[in-house]
Amino acid sequence: MQDRFWGPEFSDGEWLIRLWAATADRVQVVLDGTAHPMTRTAQGLWTANVKAAPGSSYLFDVDGVRMPDPASRLQSGGVDDASVLTLPDSHEWRCDWQGRPWPEAVIYELHIGTFTPQGTFAAAQAKLVQLADMGFTAIQLMPVGQFAGDRGWGYDGVLPFAPHPVYGTPGDLKRLIDAAHDCGLMVMLDLVMNHFGPTGAWIHHSSPDFFDAGRKTPWGPAIDFGQPAVRSFWTDCALHWLREYRFDGLRLDAVHQIQGPGADGFMANLARQVQSLSPRRHLVTEDERNTPDLRQMGYDASWNDDFHHAVHVALTGEDDSYYASFAADPIDDLATALRRGHIEEGQPRPPATPRGAPCDHLPVTAFVNAIQTHDQIGNRAFGDRLITLADPCAVAAAYALLLVSPYVPMVFMGEERGETAPFQFFADFQGDLAQAVRDGRASEFAGIAALGQSVPDPLSPATFQASKLGWRDDDTARSWVELTRKALRFRADHIVPLIKSPRLQATVTRPAPGLIRAEWQFQTGTLALSLAFGQPDPNPIPDANFRAGHPQADFALTAKAIHHDAKYSDRHLSRATA
């Protein structure tokens, strides 16, 4: 166990308590109020063997300052309170789950706190059957590691091994995952390994060498992956969620900020460790670099913001900030995304700095496409959803394109019902930090103040409440649900069998300014679609087995799949058009 630096471990009736604190002069573990000395190794690892019952609380005393365990599996309260000793694998799993192949992925991104009125794991569990019945095959939870306060997106986490208690207990989370598996849903977890939140991160006190003093991320001090103990922390954390909670995979936040000595080796080793697990787990990255390296290393896919940006600019006309390089001809960019995956692959695209490298040799399943995400909605001043910014018929056509193109689709919660409620930025900090966050948000959108408006207060409970899904069940919601169901039935029957085989060729043309024709040839067959995106389509695909939008409308889509394998009979075609 020499490579383990963090967290408690139970064996033979006693606990091995560990903390990496290389610069500390004295460390004790305070167990149910009684201090026990810890012994230091040459690598800066402090250990103690103690007897205690599961459920006992403990703190570390590091040079006279008492603090929770940075690798706490469970807290007795908030992020400053004592940690709790917990035994692994105490949940009796009901479902003999063997996972799903990645080409079957249709991802539904959700935030536990705003997904339901109650904002809990248990309440989310009650909605899973609805999602599975529509054809979703995976849910992706925004970060659930514990953060300061009650409300937040989760990206300011400071105890990344411990579930946020406002959402429920570890058992509640395990029951949610078990229920998801029972109805055929994979469960992915968004994991933040590139920074800690601005308050409650006691690891700064115990382990200052965890951080790279020469670099900062946009969200706080950067992490030094050159340290073996740092690499061990994050590898243990990832495996903890995958093994202990049986998550099916991870979405790794902003991996472009995992930099410096040791970073590449860490990412390669993490992929190897995860690939060794059974059932098969999946790894998805958020990576602004648009390079193929990690996906060639064993990561399944990367978020493809290029697809989102092309759709968004085409439908809204917005051209500020990172949309600027997509403003020249967004429909042409969309055609490029359908043909190649990424759009920006290192070529000059003023005014942006060139980024990326060719990725069109990667399988279509290496790209996770979306037309809305938590970032792209929530980072707007008012958290506007796309349907409130553009023609709903146009948004429906883009949504259909997302679901029936061969790339992996991801939907943000509520999108499947035409949700119009915003998803705004919210937090629950106190004192000077709360005011700094409030002022920073206002400064970021200073132009809005000039128009006599104000950005929603991110610290107000009202902002959090406004971001909860409405779960309305009117005609509009039902029409979106039906579109979702029809598109995902077509995808399961016709597209998934194709994308499980190698792609041989992609041909995408633009016969008119607002028309795109695309054809993907796979080893097992062909997928063709015709997209009207701003003008009527004079030549929709004949005998299409999927249609969205009204014929001759400015926004519509037709698609057809042809399989070389005779087992895909007329039964599949009739299901897709029913």
C-alpha positions in Angstrom: 0.0 0.0 0.0 3.0 2.3 -0.4 1.3 4.2 -3.2 -1.7 5.1 -1.0 -1.5 8.5 0.7 -5.1 9.3 1.6 -8.2 8.1 3.4 -9.1 5.6 6.1 -8.9 1.9 5.5 -10.4 -0.9 7.7 -8.7 -4.2 8.1 -8.5 -6.9 10.9 -10.6 -4.9 13.3 -8.7 -1.6 13.1 -8.4 1.5 10.9 -5.3 2.7 9.1 -5.6 6.5 8.9 -3.5 8.3 6.3 -2.8 11.9 5.4 -0.1 13.3 3.1 1.2 16.4 4.9 4.8 16.7 3.7 5.5 20.1 5.3 3.8 19.5 8.7 5.9 19.2 11.9 3.2 17.3 13.8 0.0 15.5 12.9 -2.5 13.7 15.1 -5.8 12.0 14.4 -8.5 13.1 16.8 -10.9 10.2 17.1 -14.2 10.9 19.0 -12.4 13.7 20.8 -9.2 11.7 21.7 -5.9 12.6 20.0 -3.7 9.8 18.7 -0.2 10.5 17.4 0.7 9.8 13.7 4.0 8.7 12.3 5.7 10.3 9.3 7.4 8.5 6.4 10.1 9.9 4.2 7.5 10.7 1.5 5.5 13.0 3.9 2.8 10.4 4.6 1.5 10.4 8.1 -0.2 7.2 9.4 -1.8 5.8 12.5 -3.5 2.5 13.4 -6.5 3.0 15.6 -9.5 0.9 16.8 -12.9 2.5 16.3 -16.5 1.6 15.4 -17.8 2.5 12.0 -19.6 5.8 12.3 -17.0 7.3 14.6 -16.0 10.9 13.9 -12.5 12.1 13.4 -10.4 15.1 12.6 -6.8 15.8 11.9 -4.7 18.1 14.1 -2.1 19.5 11.7 0.4 21.7 13.6 -2.3 22.7 16.0 -5.1 23.3 13.6 -8.0 20.8 13.5 -9.5 20.0 10.2 -11.5 17.3 8.4 -10.0 14.6 6.2 -9.4 15.9 2.6 -10.4 12.4 1.5 -13.4 12.1 3.8 -15.9 9.6 2.6 -18.7 11.2 4.7 -19.0 14.3 6.8 -20.8 14.7 10.2 -22.0 18.1 8.9 -20.5 20.8 6.8 -17.1 21.1 5.1 -15.5 22.3 8.4 -16.9 19.6 10.6 -15.6 16.2 11.5 -15.3 13.3 9.0 -16.9 10.0 9.6 -15.4 6.5 9.4 -17.4 4.4 6.9 -17.1 0.9 5.7 -17.2 0.3 1.9 -19.7 -1.9 0.1 -22.4 -1.8 2.8 -25.2 -1.5 0.1 -27.0 -4.6 -1.1 -27.1 -4.1 -4.8 -30.3 -5.4 -6.4 -29.4 -5.2 -10.1 -26.9 -7.5 -11.7 -25.7 -4.7 -14.0 -23.2 -5.4 -16.8 -23.1 -1.9 -18.2 -23.8 -0.7 -21.8 -21.5 -0.3 -24.8 -20.5 3.3 -25.4 -22.2 3.5 -28.9 -25.5 3.1 -27.1 -25.0 6.3 -25.0 -27.7 9.0 -25.1 -26.8 11.2 -22.2 -29.2 13.3 -20.0 -27.2 15.8 -17.9 -28.8 16.8 -14.7 -28.2 18.8 -11.5 -29.5 17.0 -8.5 -30.5 20.2 -6.6 -32.7 21.6 -9.4 -33.9 18.5 -11.2 -36.8 18.0 -8.8 -38.6 20.2 -6.4 -37.1 18.3 -3.5 -33.5 18.4 -4.9 -32.5 15.0 -3.6 -31.1 11.7 -4.8 -34.3 10.0 -3.7 -36.5 12.4 -5.7 -34.4 12.1 -8.8 -34.7 8.3 -8.5 -38.4 8.6 -8.9 -38.0 10.2 -12.4 -35.7 7.6 -13.9 -38.3 5.4 -15.5 -39.7 8.4 -17.4 -36.2 9.0 -18.9 -35.6 5.4 -19.8 -39.0 5.1 -21.4 -38.2 8.1 -23.7 -35.0 6.3 -24.9 -32.3 7.9 -22.8 -29.6 5.4 -21.9 -27.5 7.4 -19.5 -27.8 10.1 -16.9 -24.9 12.3 -16.1 -24.9 14.0 -12.6 -23.3 17.3 -12.2 -20.7 17.2 -9.4 -22.0 15.7 -6.1 -18.8 16.0 -4.0 -19.3 18.1 -0.9 -19.0 21.9 -1.2 -19.5 24.8 1.2 -23.1 25.8 1.9 -26.3 24.1 0.6 -26.7 25.4 -2.9 -24.3 25.3 -5.8 -23.5 23.8 -9.2 -20.9 21.5 -7.6 -17.8 22.8 -9.3 -16.6 24.5 -6.1 -16.3 21.2 -4.3 -13.7 20.8 -1.5 -14.3 17.2 -0.3 -14.5 15.3 -3.6 -14.9 11.8 -2.1 -18.0 12.7 0.0 -21.5 13.1 -1.3 -23.0 16.5 -0.7 -25.3 15.9 2.3 -28.1 18.2 1.2 -28.7 15.8 -1.7 -28.9 12.7 0.6 -26.9 10.0 2.2 -24.4 7.6 0.5 -27.1 5.0 0.6 -29.5 7.3 -1.2 -27.0 7.8 -4.0 -26.4 4.1 -4.3 -30.1 3.4 -4.4 -30.5 6.0 -7.2 -27.7 4.2 -9.2 -29.2 0.8 -8.5 -32.6 2.0 -9.7 -31.0 3.5 -12.8 -29.3 0.3 -13.7 -32.6 -1.6 -13.1 -34.2 0.4 -15.9 -31.2 0.2 -18.3 -29.6 3.6 -17.5 -25.9 4.1 -17.1 -24.9 6.7 -14.5 -22.0 9.1 -15.2 -20.5 11.4 -12.7 -19.0 14.8 -13.4 -15.7 14.9 -11.5 -13.6 18.1 -11.0 -9.9 17.3 -10.6 -8.4 20.6 -11.7 -9.1 22.9 -8.7 -10.8 23.1 -5.3 -13.5 25.6 -4.3 -12.7 28.9 -2.7 -13.7 28.0 0.9 -13.6 24.9 3.0 -10.6 23.4 1.2 -8.6 22.4 4.3 -6.1 20.6 2.1 -4.4 24.0 1.6 -3.4 23.9 5.2 -2.3 20.2 5.5 -0.8 19.8 2.1 0.4 23.1 0.5 2.6 21.1 -1.9 -0.6 19.7 -3.5 -0.7 23.0 -5.4 1.5 24.5 -8.1 2.6 27.8 -6.8 3.6 29.0 -10.3 0.2 28.6 -11.9 -3.4 29.4 -11.4 -6.6 28.2 -13.1 -9.5 30.5 -13.9 -11.1 29.1 -10.7 -8.3 29.1 -8.2 -4.8 27.6 -7.5 -3.6 25.0 -9.9 -2.8 21.5 -8.8 0.7 20.0 -9.0 0.4 16.6 -10.8 4.1 16.2 -10.5 3.6 15.0 -6.9 3.0 11.2 -6.6 0.6 11.9 -3.7 -1.5 14.2 -5.9 -1.8 11.6 -8.6 -2.7 9.1 -6.0 -5.4 11.4 -4.5 -7.2 11.8 -7.8 -6.8 8.2 -9.0 -8.2 7.0 -5.7 -11.1 9.5 -5.9 -12.1 8.4 -9.4 -11.9 4.7 -8.5 -13.8 5.3 -5.3 -16.9 6.6 -7.2 -16.6 3.9 -9.8 -16.1 0.9 -7.4 -17.9 2.0 -4.3 -20.9 3.6 -6.0 -20.8 1.7 -9.2 -20.9 4.7 -11.5 -20.6 3.7 -15.1 -18.2 6.4 -16.0 -16.9 9.9 -15.4 -17.0 13.2 -17.2 -13.8 14.9 -16.3 -14.1 18.7 -16.0 -11.7 21.0 -17.9 -8.9 18.6 -18.3 -7.0 21.2 -20.3 -6.2 22.7 -16.9 -4.5 19.4 -15.8 -1.1 20.5 -16.8 2.6 20.5 -16.0 5.0 17.7 -15.1 3.2 14.4 -14.3 -0.1 15.5 -15.9 0.2 13.4 -19.1 1.3 10.3 -17.2 -1.5 10.8 -14.7 -4.1 10.9 -17.4 -2.7 7.8 -19.1 -2.6 5.9 -15.9 -6.1 6.8 -15.0 -7.3 5.5 -18.4 -5.5 2.2 -17.8 -6.9 1.9 -14.3 -10.5 2.5 -15.4 -10.2 0.3 -18.4 -9.3 -2.6 -16.1 -12.6 -2.4 -14.2 -15.5 -4.8 -14.9 -18.1 -4.0 -16.0 -16.6 -1.7 -18.6 -16.6 2.0 -17.4 -16.4 5.0 -19.7 -14.4 8.2 -19.6 -15.4 11.5 -21.2 -13.5 14.7 -21.0 -14.2 18.4 -21.3 -11.1 19.6 -23.2 -10.9 23.0 -24.9 -7.8 21.9 -26.9 -9.8 20.0 -29.6 -6.9 17.4 -29.9 -7.3 13.7 -30.4 -4.5 12.7 -27.9 -6.6 11.6 -24.9 -9.2 9.8 -27.1 -6.3 7.9 -28.8 -5.0 7.1 -25.2 -8.2 5.3 -24.3 -10.7 8.0 -23.3 -14.1 7.3 -24.9 -15.1 10.8 -25.9 -14.8 14.5 -25.4 -17.5 17.2 -25.2 -17.7 18.9 -28.6 -18.6 22.6 -27.9 -17.9 23.4 -31.6 -21.2 21.7 -32.6 -23.1 23.7 -29.9 -21.5 27.0 -31.0 -22.4 26.5 -34.7 -26.0 25.7 -33.9 -26.3 28.5 -31.3 -24.9 31.2 -33.6 -27.0 30.0 -36.6 -30.2 30.2 -34.5 -29.5 33.4 -32.5 -27.1 35.5 -34.5 -25.0 36.0 -31.4 -21.3 36.8 -32.2 -19.7 37.9 -29.0 -16.9 36.2 -27.0 -16.2 32.6 -28.1 -19.0 32.8 -30.6 -17.1 35.3 -32.7 -15.1 32.7 -34.7 -18.4 30.9 -35.6 -20.2 34.1 -36.8 -18.8 34.2 -40.4 -20.9 31.2 -41.6 -22.3 29.1 -38.8 -24.3 26.8 -41.1 -21.1 26.0 -43.0 -19.5 25.3 -39.6 -22.4 23.0 -38.8 -21.8 21.1 -42.0 -18.1 20.8 -41.0 -19.1 19.5 -37.6 -21.3 16.8 -39.1 -18.5 15.8 -41.5 -15.5 15.9 -39.1 -16.7 16.1 -35.5 -14.8 19.2 -34.4 -14.7 22.4 -36.4 -11.6 24.1 -35.1 -8.7 21.8 -35.8 -5.8 24.2 -35.9 -6.7 26.3 -38.9 -6.9 30.1 -38.7 -10.4 31.3 -37.7 -10.2 35.0 -36.9 -10.6 36.5 -34.4 -9.9 33.4 -32.3 -6.4 32.0 -31.7 -6.0 28.8 -33.7 -6.6 25.7 -31.6 -7.0 22.0 -32.2 -5.7 19.3 -34.5 -7.4 17.0 -37.0 -9.8 14.6 -35.3 -11.9 13.2 -38.1 -10.1 9.9 -38.0 -11.7 9.2 -34.6 -14.9 7.2 -34.4 -18.2 9.2 -34.3 -18.7 8.0 -30.7 -15.6 10.0 -29.7 -17.6 13.3 -29.8 -20.4 14.2 -27.3 -22.6 16.8 -29.0 -25.2 19.1 -27.4 -27.2 22.1 -28.2 -27.6 23.0 -24.5 -25.4 22.3 -21.5 -25.2 23.6 -17.9 -22.3 25.8 -19.0 -23.8 27.2 -22.2 -27.1 28.1 -20.4 -25.9 28.9 -16.9 -22.9 31.1 -17.9 -25.3 33.5 -19.6 -26.3 36.6 -17.5 -29.9 35.3 -17.1 -29.4 31.6 -17.6 -31.5 31.7 -20.8 -32.4 28.4 -22.5 -32.0 28.3 -26.3 -35.8 27.9 -26.8 -36.3 31.4 -25.3 -33.7 32.9 -27.6 -34.7 31.4 -31.0 -37.7 30.2 -33.0 -39.0 27.0 -31.2 -39.4 25.3 -34.5 -35.8 26.0 -35.4 -34.7 24.7 -32.0 -36.8 21.5 -32.5 -35.0 20.9 -35.8 -31.6 21.3 -34.2 -32.7 19.0 -31.3 -33.8 16.4 -33.8 -30.5 16.7 -35.6 -28.7 16.2 -32.3 -30.6 13.0 -31.6 -30.3 11.4 -35.0 -26.9 12.3 -36.2 -24.3 9.5 -35.5 -22.4 11.4 -32.8 -23.2 10.8 -29.1 -26.0 13.2 -28.1 -26.3 14.9 -24.7 -29.5 16.6 -23.5 -29.6 19.1 -20.6 -32.4 18.4 -18.1 -35.8 19.8 -19.2 -34.8 20.1 -22.9 -36.8 17.0 -23.7 -39.9 18.8 -22.5 -39.2 22.2 -24.0 -38.4 23.7 -20.6 -38.2 27.5 -20.6 -37.2 28.0 -16.9 -33.6 29.4 -16.8 -30.7 27.6 -15.3 -28.8 30.4 -13.5 -25.5 30.6 -11.7 -26.1 30.1 -7.9 -24.0 29.6 -4.8 -24.3 29.7 -1.0 -21.2 31.4 0.3 -21.1 33.7 3.2 -19.4 37.1 4.2 -16.8 38.7 2.1 -16.6 35.7 -0.3 -20.3 36.0 -1.0 -20.0 39.7 -1.8 -17.0 39.0 -4.0 -18.9 36.5 -6.0 -21.9 38.8 -6.3 -19.6 41.7 -7.4 -17.7 39.5 -9.8 -20.9 38.3 -11.5 -22.2 41.8 -11.9 -18.8 43.0 -13.3 -18.8 40.1 -15.8 -22.0 41.4 -17.3 -21.5 45.1 -16.8 -23.1 45.9 -20.1 -26.4 44.7 -18.8 -26.2 47.2 -15.9 -25.7 49.9 -18.5 -29.1 48.9 -20.0 -30.8 49.4 -16.6 -31.0 45.7 -15.7 -29.3 43.7 -13.0 -27.9 40.2 -13.1 -29.7 37.7 -10.8 -28.0 37.6 -7.4 -26.1 34.3 -7.4 -26.3 34.2 -3.6 -30.1 34.6 -3.4 -32.2 31.5 -2.7 -34.6 32.9 -5.3 -32.0 32.4 -8.0 -31.7 28.8 -7.1 -35.4 28.3 -6.9 -35.9 29.9 -10.3 -33.5 27.3 -11.8 -35.6 24.3 -10.8 -37.4 22.4 -13.5 -41.1 23.1 -13.9 -42.1 19.5 -15.0 -45.1 20.9 -16.8 -47.3 18.5 -18.8 -49.1 20.7 -21.3 -49.4 20.2 -25.1 -46.1 21.8 -25.8 -44.3 19.6 -23.3 -46.0 16.5 -24.6 -45.0 17.4 -28.2 -41.3 17.7 -27.2 -41.5 14.4 -25.3 -43.0 12.7 -28.4 -40.2 14.1 -30.6 -37.7 12.8 -28.1 -39.2 9.4 -28.0 -39.6 9.1 -31.8 -36.0 10.2 -32.4 -34.5 8.0 -29.8 -36.5 5.0 -31.0 -35.1 5.6 -34.5 -31.6 6.0 -33.0 -31.8 2.7 -31.1 -33.2 0.7 -34.0 -31.1 2.1 -36.8 -28.3 4.4 -35.8 -26.7 2.4 -32.9 -26.2 -0.8 -35.0 -24.4 1.4 -37.6 -22.1 3.2 -35.2 -21.1 0.0 -33.5 -19.2 -0.7 -36.8 -16.4 1.4 -38.3 -17.2 4.6 -40.2 -15.9 4.4 -43.7 -16.7 7.8 -45.1 -18.7 11.0 -44.4 -20.0 13.2 -47.2 -21.7 16.5 -46.3 -22.8 19.1 -48.8 -24.6 22.4 -48.7 -26.8 22.7 -51.8 -28.3 26.0 -50.6 -27.5 28.5 -47.9 -30.0 27.0 -45.4 -29.8 23.3 -46.5 -27.4 20.5 -45.5 -27.2 17.0 -46.9 -25.2 14.4 -45.0 -24.4 10.8 -45.6 -22.3 8.6 -43.3 -21.2 5.2 -44.6 -20.4 2.5 -42.0 -19.3 -1.0 -42.4 -22.8 -2.2 -41.7 -24.8 0.4 -43.6 -25.5 4.0 -44.4 -27.2 6.9 -42.6 -28.4 9.8 -44.6 -30.2 13.0 -43.6 -31.4 16.2 -45.1 -31.6 19.3 -42.9 -33.6 22.4 -43.7 -32.1 25.1 -41.5 -33.6 28.4 -42.6 -35.3 27.6 -45.9 -37.7 24.9 -47.2 -36.1 21.7 -48.4 -37.2 21.1 -52.0 -35.8 17.5 -52.0 -36.3 15.8 -48.6 -35.1 12.3 -48.4 -37.6 10.0 -50.2 -38.9 7.1 -48.1 -37.4 8.6 -45.0 -37.9 6.6 -41.9 -37.6 9.6 -39.6 -39.1 13.0 -40.0 -39.1 16.1 -37.8 -40.8 19.4 -38.6 -43.5 20.2 -41.2 -42.8 19.5 -44.9 -41.8 22.7 -46.7 -41.1 24.5 -43.4 -38.0 26.5 -43.0 -36.7 24.1 -40.3 -37.2 20.4 -40.8 -35.3 17.2 -41.0 -35.6 13.9 -42.8 -33.4 10.8 -42.3 -33.0 7.3 -43.5 -30.9 4.4 -42.5 -30.0 1.5 -44.8 -28.5 -1.7 -43.3 -26.5 -4.2 -45.2 -27.5 -6.9 -42.7 -30.8 -8.4 -43.6 -31.9 -8.9 -40.0 -32.9 -5.2 -39.9 -36.2 -5.8 -41.5 -39.3 -3.7 -42.2 -40.3 -4.2 -38.6 -37.6 -1.7 -37.6 -38.8 0.8 -40.3 -42.4 0.6 -39.1 -41.3 1.2 -35.5 -39.3 4.3 -36.4 -42.2 5.9 -38.3 -45.0 4.9 -36.0 
